[in-house]
Amino acid sequence: MNLRETLQAARVAARRLALLSGPERSALLDDLAAALSEHAAKQAVFAASAADMALAREEEKAGRLGAALVKRLSLDEKKLATTVDGIRQLARMPELVGRTLSHRILDHGLILQRVSTPLGVLGVVFEARPDALVQITSLAWKSGNAVALKGGREAAQSNRALTAVAHTVLAKHDIDPSAMVLLEDRAEVDSLLGMDDLVELVIARGSSQFIRHVRSHTRIPVMAHADGICHVYLHASADPAMSARVLVDSKCSYPAACNAVETLLWDSGAGAALDACVQALQDSKVELRGCAETRKRHPHMKPATDEDWDTEYGDLVLSIRQVSGVDEALAHIAKHGSRHTDAILAQDAEAAARFLAGVDSACVFHNAGTRFSDGYRFGLGAEVGISTDKLHARGPVGVEGLLTYRWLLYGRGQCTTDYSPEGRHYIHRDLPVD
């Protein structure tokens, strides 16, 4: 089949997924988790991952791939186990498809309901991160949507192996494999972008440049997971020991992640907290780049350039800038941030409240690190991405972000002409939602 025929089949498969009962949907996800835990499947997936990694390391040696991308590409026992746990978490979550969101009596015998419903067919383009393919697929199935996926070319063999496992699960449940379509090259993505009659939503994960390319080539609504230029601000009241622990976690636990901190802002009164953070980060082999005021206190640092404030390193590199207080921290984030995740470390509750109210990002934290910005950690089971848009979902996007709704009206033959100031009157009273 060509791509149009494949997506037409995906549209039919989406209707089949949408009609599954809650227990049937849970069984589908449980079987996916079980299939990915089987020895033979794991060996096939790990062999494919090893082949991808070998090629990627050759590219890295030649200077054509960055270390951050290679890090995201790896798929080991621990990462797969976490992914499988997320699928099982999703399976146990309440059923959201077909949920009554509002229930209203318009008149006696005339009842209106707003009910959640799947979108249909999703197109998702994401980075070379094979565990993301499983997370996105499981969320699509949980929300009753078919999905067409395009991962980074560096993960091609891993993605094929994981897709093969997923297709066996679909076959077991008598669902067309077109419910999960793996796109193999960039040309197919460009073709998909022109099929607004078949695809309801495109989810694009990548650089701002890539997001602009997608938006300029489609009439399909786009949900963007763009750059993660995340900040941590040390207020003058920040606790030094806590700040050091949070900064190391935010930068070093997974520096290639989009929710890793890239810029540390520090209040002129937060010198002790800064010193503790600098020492802990240096002990963790982080390269630090400071503004002039920061380097007066820590002259061994490399000087930061204007470009650093707008850079997502995805590596053990951190830029540091002194600010005069909350207002300047907010101004810096507004100018250089990516509306992803930003945090304040402060014992002063009023300063924290000002920061949380003033930062226009999807996730804003107080005394917690940026790495908590994650669908699994939020209890969503997984995420299709972290939306840096404001519509129609924001932050880590789980099942709810992949649903829309319909209005269902139940009557007894009423007509609109029955209602007028002189005739029948509407009641318009909300009823309990079960």
N, C-alpha and C positions, 0 to 999 in steps of 0.2 A: 504493500500500500504506500501511496505517497503521503506527505504530511497532512494534507487536507483530509484525506480519507481516514488517516489514523486519528486525527482530532475529532472527526465526525463519530468514529467508533468510541472515542473517549467520552463524548457527550452522551451517548447511549449508556455507557458504563456508569457515568455519573448518576444517571437516573436510577440505576440499579442500586448503587451505593446509598443514595438518598432514601430509598425505601426500606433499607435494613432496619430491623428493630434494634433497640439498645443492646439487648443480650447478643444479637448477631454481630453487631459492630464490635462489642467487647471480645467476642470469640475470634473475630478476624485479627484483632490486635494481639490477643494472647497467642494465637498461632504464629504470627510474625515474630514475636519475641521468642517463642519456642524454636522456630526454624533457625533463627540467628544464633541460638545457643547450642545447636546440634554440632557435634564434633566435625562431621564432614563439611558442613556449610562454613564453619569457622576456618577450617584449614584452607578451603577454596578462597575465602575472603582475604585471609592473611597472606596467602601466596600472591594474590592479585595486588594487595597493598605493598608487599615487598618488591614486586616488579615495578610498580609506580615509583616507590621510594628510590630504587636503584637508578632509574632514569632521572629522577629529580636531583639526586646528589651529583650526577654527572653534569646536569645543567647548572647546579650551584657552583661546582668547581670551575665551570667555564664562565661564571659571572653572569649567566642569563636568568638565574632564579635567585630570589632573596631567601635568607634563612627563615624568615617569618612564614613564607609560603610553604617551605619544606616542613616546618613544624606543624602547620595546620593539616598537612597532607597525611601525616602518620595515622595509622589505625591499629592500635594494639589491643591486647586483652582487656586492659583497664578501661579504655575509651569505649570499646564495644559493650562491655558490661554496664557501663553508665548509660549508654544509649538504650540497651535492652531494658534496664530498670525504668527509664523514662517511658518506654512503650507500655510497660505493665502499669505504670502510674496512670497513663492516659486511659487504659482499658478500665481502670477502677473509678475513673471520674464520672460524675453524673452525666446522663445523656442530655445533650444540649440541642440536638436536632429535633425540631417539632415542639420545642418548649413554648408554652404560652407566656408571652412577655407582658401583655396587658389584656384585660377582659372588661368589656364595657357594655352596659345595657343602653341602647339608643331609644328604645321604646319597649313596651310589653311585647314579647315575642320577636324582638329584633335585637340580636346579640352580635357584637363585634369583638373579634379577637385579633391580636397581633402575634404571629407565630414565627419562631426562628426557622430558617430554611437554608440549605447549602447554596453556595454561589453557582456551582456547576463545574466548569473546567478551569483550573488554575495553571498558569505558566510561571515557573520559578527558575530563575537563573542565579546561580550561587557560585561561591569560590571553590577552589580545589580542596574540599573538606568532605570526605566520604561519609562521615557520621551524620553530616547535615542531610544527606539524601534520605537516610532512614528516618530522621526526625521529621522532615518535611512530609514524607510519604505517610507516616503514621498519623500526623495531624490532619492531612487531607482525608484519610479514611475515617478518622474519628468525626470529622465535620461533614462527611458524606459527599466529598468532592473528588473528582478525578484530577490527575495532575500530570503535567508535562514538565520534565526536569532537564536542565542543562547545567552540569557541574563543570568546574575548571578542567581543561584538557589534561592537566597533570594527574588527575585522579581517574582517568578513563577506565583503566582495568578494574580498579576497586569498585567504581560505580556500576560496571557491567555485572560483576560478581554479586553485588548487593541486589541489583535489579532482578537477577535470576532467582534469588531466594524469594523475593517479594512476589514474583510471578507464580512460583509454585504455591504460595499461600492463596493467591487469588484463584488459581485453578481449583484448589481444594474446596473453595467456597462457591464454585461455579460462577465466578465473575470474570468477565473478559479482561485479559492482560492490558488492554488499552486503558484501563483505569489508572495505570501508571506507565507513562511513556518516557523513555530515556532518549533525549536528543543527543546526537553525537558530534555535531559541529556548529560553529557560529552561524553559518548560512541558514540552518534550520531555525535558529532563534529569530533571525531577521524575517524569515517567512512567517513564523508564528505571530510576530508583532503586527502583521498585516491581516490577521484573521480575527477581526473583532466580532464577527458573527458566530465564532465558535469558542472563544476564550473570554471569560468574564473578568479576570484579574491577572495582571502580571506582577509578580513579586521580584524585584531586582535587588540583588545584594552585590555591592562592589563600590568602586570609587565614585566620586561625584561626577567625574567625566563619563564613566559608564552609565550612570543614572541619566545624565543629560542625553546621551545617545539613545537610550531606550525610550525616553519620553518624547524625543523628537521624531521617532520612527513608528509611533503607534497611536491609535485612537482608543486603545484599551486602557481602562484605569490602571495606574501604576502605584504600587506600594513600595517605597524605597527604604532599603537598609543601606545607608550611605556611610561615609567616613565616621570613624569613632575617635574623634579628638576629645578625649575625656580629661577633666580637670579635677584636682583635689585642692581645696583652699584651706590653708592653716590659719585659723583665726588667732588673735592674740591670746585667747583663753584655751587654746588647744593643749591637751595633755601630751607631753613629749613621748612617753613610752608607748601610749596608745597610737599616737600618730605614726611612729616608726613602724609598728606592726602593721597598721592599715596600709601604709604606703608600700611596704615590701609585698604584701599580698596583692595590692592593686596593680603593681608593676611586674612582679616576678613570678607569680603563680602560673601565668600563661601570657607572656608578653605579646604573642602573635594575635591574641583575641581582640575583637573590636571594642570590648569593654575594659581593656587595660588602660591605666592612666598614662597620659602622654605629657601633661604639663602640671607642675606643682606651683601653686601661687601661695605666697606666704606674707602675712601681715608683718609690718615693721616691728610689732611687739611680740612676734612669735619666734624670736631667735632661738630659744632653747629647743622648741619643737623642731625647728628647721635643722639645728645641729644634730639632733637625735635621728632625724630622717636621713640626712646626708650620710651619717656614719653607717646606718643600717643598709642603705642602698649601695654604698661603696662596698660593704662587706658582701653584698650579693652580686657584685661585678657589674653594676649598672653604670653606664657612661652618663655623666651629668654635664649639662650645658646651662650656664647661668647668665643672668643679666648682670649689668655692671654692679648694682648694689649687692647682689648675691655673691659676686666674686670678691667684693671687698671683705666679706666675712669668710669666704672659702676660695682663696685665690688659685687653688690648684685646678679648679674647674675650667673646662673649655668655655670660651665666650659663646653665648647664644646669639643667633642672627634673627632677623625679622622672619625669615622662612621657618625657623623652628616652631614659632607659635602656631603655624598653620599645618604642621606635619604630623601625620599618624605614623609613628616609627614602626610599630609592630615588632619591636625588638627591645633589648635591654639598653634603651636610651631614654633619658628624661630631661626635659627642659624645665628650668626653674626661674621664676620671676617674683620680685618683691612688689607688693601693692600696698597702698596706703590704708586700706580698710575694705569693708564689705562692698561699698559702692564701686571702687575701682576693680575689685575682683569680678563683680557682676558685669562691668563694662568690658573687661578683657574677654570673659566667656561669651558675651553677646557678639563681640567682633570676631573672635577666633574659634569658637566652639562649633560643634556639628549637631547640636541638639540631641545628643545621644545620652550621655550620663555624666553628671557632675556631682561632687560631694564637698561638704564642709566638715572640718574637724574642729569642734568647739565645745567648751563647757558652758558658754554663754547662750542660754536658750533664746534670748531675744535676737541675737545676731544670727543664730541658726534659722529662726523663723523668717527673718528678712531675706536670707539667702535662698531658702526653699521657695519663698513667694516670688523672688526676683529672677530666678534662673528659668529660662524658657527651653527646657530640655525634656525629653521623654521620661527620664528618670533622674531624680534629685534626692540625694541621701544626706543624712546627718549622722556623723560618727560611725560610718560604715563605708567599706571600700567599693570602688566602682565595679568590681568583678561580680557583685551580687546581681547586676543587671543581666538576668538570664532566665529564660522560660522554665528550665528545670528547677532552678533555685527558687523561683517565684511559685512553684507548685503547679505550673501549667502542663507538666509532663514533658514538654519540648517547646520549640518555637520554630516558626518558618523564617524568622528574622527578627531584628529589633528595628521597628519602624521609626525613622527619624522624621516622618511626616506627621501631620496633625489629623488627617482624614485618610482612611476611615478607621484605622486602628493606630495606636501609638505605643512605643516601647516594645517589650517582648510580646510577640503575637502568637497566641495559642489558638484554641478551637474557636473561641468567640469572635476573633478577628477574621475568621474564614466563613462566617455566617452572615446572611442578610435576614430579611423578614418579609412576610406576606400579611395582608389583611384578609381575614376570613369573616364573612357576614352571614349569619343564619337568620332567616326571616320566615314569615308566614303569608307571603303574597303582598306585603306592603308596597306602596308606590310613593315616590317622592311628592307627587301632587296631593297626597293625603295631608301633608304637613304645611301649615301656614299659620299666621297669627290668629286667623279665625277658625282654623281646623285643628288637627291633632298637633300636639306639642311634643318635642323630643324630651326624653328624660335625662339622657347623658349622665349616667351615674356609673362610676367605676365599681366593679365587682372584685372579690378576692381572686387572686391568681393562685391556683393550686400548684 
